[in-house]
Amino acid sequence: MSQTKKEQVISHLRYLRKELREMHLDIKEDGLFPEAGEIRKIMAQLEALLELVEGNTRIQSNPKAA
């Protein structure tokens, strides 16, 4: 993995960890669950991170998918 891609992944993971930690604290302290939109946002970011990590590997492994 290139250094730039590695730095992007690390940055994404730090941000997601922070967001999930805040959600967890809200649930623990107030018993309030996050809004559905917040969860969808985190899920979309996790999907983007997975695509970044996988890169062209998924495309190369299944060339007939296109």
C-alpha positions as CSV (number, residue, x, y, z in Angstrom):
1,M,0.0,0.0,0.0
2,S,1.4,3.4,-0.9
3,Q,2.3,5.8,1.8
4,T,-0.4,8.3,0.7
5,K,-3.1,5.6,0.7
6,K,-1.9,4.4,4.1
7,E,-2.2,8.0,5.5
8,Q,-5.7,8.3,4.1
9,V,-6.8,5.1,5.7
10,I,-5.3,6.1,9.0
11,S,-7.0,9.5,8.8
12,H,-10.4,7.8,8.0
13,L,-10.0,5.3,10.8
14,R,-9.2,8.1,13.4
15,Y,-12.3,10.1,12.3
16,L,-14.6,7.1,12.4
17,R,-13.3,6.0,15.8
18,K,-14.0,9.4,17.1
19,E,-17.5,9.5,15.7
20,L,-18.3,6.0,17.0
21,R,-16.8,6.9,20.4
22,E,-19.1,9.9,20.7
23,M,-22.1,7.8,19.7
24,H,-21.2,5.3,22.3
25,L,-20.9,7.9,25.0
26,D,-24.3,9.4,24.1
27,I,-25.9,6.0,24.5
28,K,-24.1,5.3,27.8
29,E,-24.7,8.6,29.4
30,D,-28.1,9.7,28.1
31,G,-29.6,6.5,26.7
32,L,-30.1,8.3,23.5
33,F,-29.5,6.4,20.3
34,P,-28.0,8.2,17.3
35,E,-30.2,9.4,14.5
36,A,-30.6,7.0,11.5
37,G,-28.9,9.6,9.3
38,E,-25.8,9.6,11.5
39,I,-25.6,5.8,11.3
40,R,-26.0,5.9,7.5
41,K,-23.2,8.5,7.3
42,I,-20.8,6.3,9.3
43,M,-21.8,3.3,7.2
44,A,-21.1,5.2,4.0
45,Q,-17.7,6.3,5.3
46,L,-16.9,2.7,6.2
47,E,-17.8,1.7,2.6
48,A,-15.6,4.4,1.2
49,L,-12.7,3.2,3.4
50,L,-13.2,-0.4,2.3
51,E,-13.1,0.7,-1.3
52,L,-9.9,2.7,-0.6
53,V,-8.2,-0.2,1.0
54,E,-9.3,-2.7,-1.6
55,G,-8.4,-0.4,-4.4
56,N,-8.2,-2.2,-7.7
57,T,-7.9,-5.6,-6.1
58,R,-11.7,-6.2,-6.4
59,I,-11.7,-5.0,-10.0
60,Q,-8.8,-7.2,-11.0
61,S,-10.2,-10.3,-9.3
62,N,-13.5,-10.1,-11.2
63,P,-12.9,-8.5,-14.6
64,K,-16.3,-9.9,-16.0
65,A,-18.3,-7.9,-13.5
66,A,-18.1,-4.7,-15.6
